[in-house]
Amino acid sequence: MTDSTAGKPAGRERTRRLGTVRLDADRLATDLAVMDRLPYASSYSDFAFAPLRNTMLWNATGVLDEALLGDYRGGARPTEHGRMLPYVNELITGLFRTEHLKFARLLVLPPGCVMVPHRDYLELDQDMIRIHVPLRTSERCFSSQGDTVFHMRAGEMWFLDATRTHTAASFWDVDRIHLTCDFIADSIEDTLLAPPSRQPGVPTGNVAARRPLGPVERAALLGLAKVIDLDNYRDVLAILTKRHFEVAIQADEVFGWLKDIAATSGRPEVLERVARDEEYYLVRR
C-alpha cells in the first residue's frame, strides 16, 4: 500500500529542506545539557521499537502534560520545559510566526531506536505543517519518506510532509534530538519569519546511499515466514524497517513485505495482525 492512496489523502507539499540556521554552539550546548536531564514522556511507544521520548515546549495551555495534538483557538504558549531552554525558545521565536504555532516539542530518538513506518494527522480533521530543526544528530541518524532515505543535519530546517509514509532511525550511540514544531497555516511561508528555500524535494547531498536488495537477502527476508508468530511479530517488523535504511526497500513497502511473510507462514492470526497494524499506521486511527 502506498501513501498516496491509503485512507486520508496525502498533502500537496513534499518534504524539503527549508534552509539552514546558524546555531550558537555554546548556547546550544548549555540547553542540550538541560535537555539531557529533563524527564520525558514516552507516549508514542507504539510507534517505535525502542522508547521514543518527547516533551512539550509550547502548547495550548502552557501546561507540560497537555500533549494531545489538534487545533485550538489562538497561538501556543511556552511550557515549564520550554522556559528552561532559553536558546531553543529564542530559536522558536526568531524563526517562526508563533501566532500559527500549535505545538513545539523535543523529539528524542535514543540509540538503536527505529520508528514504525506511519502517517500522521490521520485522526485530525485538518493537516498540520510540521517543521524539524535537528539540534543533535549524526550521519548514523536517518529519516525517510517513500523511497528516499536522507539525513536531517544539525542546524537545518526541514518541512516534513507527515501525511505521507515516513520513518526514522538512530544507529548512533547518543540521543538524537530534534525540535519539532506543528502549525496550522495556509502555507509553509506563513509559518516562517524569513522566506524559505524554494528548492523542491530532498537535496542530493542529504540523500543516504543504499545498496540494491539482492536475491539472497530477499529470500532470507521472505524466509522469516518460517518463524514468524504473534510473539515475535514486532521483531520481524523491526527487521524489515531497519533493512529499509540499508537496502532499496521503500517505507511504503514494509507492510507489503510483512503481509507476504504472514501469508506464507500459514498463520491467519499473524495476517490479521498485519492488516490491523497497516490500518492503524497508514490509513486511520
N, C-alpha and C positions, 0 to 999 in steps of 0.2 A: 504494500500500500504506500503510495507517495503522498507527500504533504500537500500537494496541490489539489487532491481530490478527497482527502479524508475529512468528513464532517464539516466543521466550520471553515469557510473559505480562507485561504492564506491572504496576508496583507499585500498591498500593492508595492511597498518598498522592499528592497533586498538588503540583506546585511552588507554593511560597508564601513570603512574607516572614515570618520568624520574629520579627523585632524589629530594633532599632537599637542599635548600640554607640557610645558617646560616645568617639571617638578623640582621643587626645592628639596634636595636630598636630605639636608639636615633637619628641616622641619618635618618632612615626611617620616624620617627615622624616629623622631620623637613621638609622632602619632602611632607609628607601627608598634612601638614598644608598649603603648597603651592598648592597642588592639590585641596584642598577644596575651594581655591579662584580662580582657573582658570576658564575662560569661556570655555564651552564645546559646541560642535556641537551635534545635535540630528538627524543626517541624516539617522538613522536606525529605525525611529519611527514606520514604518510599520511592524517591526519585534518584537515589544514589546507592552504590554498593559499598560505601563507607560513610561514616557520619558527616554529611554535609551540614555546615554550620552557617548561621546568619544572625544578624542583629539589625534592628531598625534604627536608622539615624534621623530620618524625618518621616512623619506620617500625619494622619488627620488630626489627632488629638495631642500629640507630643508625649503620649503615654507609651513607654517602652514596649509593653506586652501587646499592644494593638498591632497585629501582624497580618490581618486579612486584606488581600488586595481587592480593590474595587474603586469605583468612582465615588466622589462626595463633593459637596459644595465647598468652594474655596481652595486655597493652596495648603501645602503641608507646613508643619512646624517641627523644629528640632526636638528630639527626644533627649533623655539623660545621656545616652551614649553619644549622640550627635554633639552635644555640648562639651563632651570630654575630648573631642578631636578637633581642636581649633583650626588646624591646617586643612583637614578634609572638609570641614564646614566652610572654610574660605574658598576651596575649590568649587563646592556646590554653588555658593552664591556668586562666584566670579565667572562661572561657565554657563549657568543655566538661568532661564526665566522661571524663578521659583513660584510664580503665580500659577504655573501649569504643572508644577511638581506634585505628585500624589504620594510617592514613596521613595525614600533613599535608604539603601541597605548596604551593609558589608556582607559579601558572599564569600565564604571560606571553603576552599577545597583542600582537605588535609592530604598528606602523602598517600598515593595509591587510590585516591577517590575517583571514581568514574560515574557519570550520570547516565541514567536510562535515556535512550532517545525519546524525545517527547515534544509536544507543542504546548505553548502557554496560552492563557486567556480563554481557554475553551469554556470555562464556567462563567465568563463575563459577557454582558450584552455588547460592550464596546471594547475594542482593542486599545491597548496602551502603546506608547512609544517607549522602548527600553534602550537605555544608553549605558554602556560599560566603560569605566575608566580603571584599567588594571593598576594596582598600587604596588603589588609584589608578585612577581611571576618569573618564569624561566622558559628556556627553549624546550624543557621537558613537560610543559603545560600546553594543552591543546584545546581548541574549540572546533566545532564542526557544524555545518549545515548542509543537508543533502549529500552531495558527492565531494564537498570541499572540506578539508581539514586545514586549520590555519592557527597561527599564533596571534593572540592579542598581547602586545608588548606593553611594558610599564610606560605610562605617560601617554599612550594612545587613547583616543576617544572613539568608541565604536557604537553604531546603531546595530542592534541585534534584532532581526525580524523574528520574534519569538513565536509568531503564528505558524512558522514553518518548522519542520522537524529538525531538532538540533540536540547536541550533547556536548559534554566537556569532560576532560580528564586531566589529572595531575599525576605524572610519574616522577615527580620531584620529591626531595626529602624534606621540604619546608612547606608550610602552609601557603597556598596561593590565595591572595586576597584581591578581590575586585570591589570597587564602588559601583553599585548598580542603581540607576535612577529610572523610575517609571513616571511617565507624563500622560495626561490627557490633553491633546492639542490637535490642531488641524494638519500640522506638518512637522517634520523634524526641525525645519528652520525656526518654527515658532517656539521651540524649547530652548534654543541657544542664544546667547548674547552676541556671539560673533558668527559670521557666515561659515557653514561647513564646507569641506572639500566636496566637489561635485563628481569626483572620480567614482564610477559605479563599481559595485562588487568588491571582492577581496583583492587587494594589491598582490601582484605576483610575489613580491618579497616577503609576504606574510604567509604564503601557502606552504604547508608542510609536505615534504616529499613522502610518498608511499609507494610500496612495491606492488607489482601485479599479484593477484591471487593465483597461485599455481595449482595444477590438478591434484598434486599430492596433498597440499594443505586443504583444498576444497573437500577432498574425500575424507580427510581427518575430521573436519568440522561437521560434515554430514554424518560421520560415524558416531557422533555424540548421541545419535538416536539409540544406540545400543545400551546407553547407561542412563539417559535422562529419566527422571521421575519427579514427583512433586517435591521431594526432599531436596534435590539438587537443582531444581528448575532455575532458581535465581543465579546459581553458579554458572550454568550454561548460558544464560542471558548475559552475564558479565563477560564471559569468554568472547562471545560474539561481538559485544560492544567494544571491548578492548582491541579485538582484531581490526575493527573499523579504523582505528587510528594508525595501524601499521600497514594494512593492505587495502586494495581497492574494493572495499565493501561499503556501499553507501549507508548512511544513517537510516535512510528510509527503508533499506532492505533488511535491517536486523530482525524485525518481527516476521518478515517473509521467510528468512532462513530458519527462524525458530519454529514457524509453522511446518516447514518441510521436515525438520528434525522430529517434531512432535508427531506428525502424521506417520512417518516411517517407523516410529517407536512402537506403534500399535497400542498406545496408551491414550484412550479417549479423554481421560481426566486431564492429561497434560495439554492436549489440543484445546480443550475448553478453557484452560487457564490462559493459554496464549491469546485466545480470542477475547477474553475479558480484559487482559492487560493491554492489548492493542487498542481496544475501545477506550480504555481509561487514559492511556498516554497520548494517543494520536487523534481521537475522534471527539469524545465528550466526557466531561466529569460532572 
